[in-house]
Amino acid sequence: MDTTFWLQRWETNNIAFHKSEANPLLVQHFKELSLDQGNRVFVPLCGKTLDITWLLTNGYRVVGAELIEIAIEQLFMELGVEPTISETGDTKHYSATNIDISVGDIFGLSNQMLGPVDAIYDRAALVALPTDMRKRYTAHLMAITDNVPQLLVTYDYDQTLIAGPPFSISNEEVNQHYGKNYDLTLLQSTDVPGGLKGKCAAIENVWLLTSG
């Protein structure tokens, strides 16, 4: 991952990807994961998303991974929580009641460091990675989570019209990454209002991935 690119985005507050409310798709479809309160949800490349606040408020535990430390400092500040900070190799761990965030390269995150999780919510990770990294990411994600159920949000658009991120990921590509290990259900497919970044037509897809 291009650390310099993402660090500059955070340092200049160029974070249009950060929304001022929990993602309505999470609110609408999270029940499809069939979790119980107290279950632990992994949010890869989480930033300071308010989706974390929604998950905590609704009684779930959250474990996240993020490349940029500034984002996690802001996350805990906005949660009004003082984290305990520790280090494992090149990875920092920010922890408080019901929340654990690892800061560093997600490819350096092992299943031992992550701990057991009950589900994955991927709204901003797969779509943030260029083509050559997505296969590595999906394989790593499955390896460290033991293929737990996943709620996945993707975009599908003409990649030649604008550069990502978020990158365009076709339904066929989702199947290539996950079809051998999961049953895939397309829960919702809707046009992005006004187009992606206001520049081109795009479809936002919500996938449920469950182990066969």
Secondary structure, 3 states (H helix, E strand, C coil): CCHHHHHHHHHCCCCCCCCCCCCHHHHHHHHHHCCCCCCEEEEECCCCCHHHHHHHHCCCEEEEEECCHHHHHHHHHHHCCCCEEEEECCEEEEEECCEEEEECCHHHCCHHHHCCCCEEEECCCHHHCCHHHHHHHHHHHHHHHCCCCEEEEEEEECCCCCCCCCCECCHHHHHHHHCCCEEEEEEEEEECCCCECCCECEEEEEEEEEEC
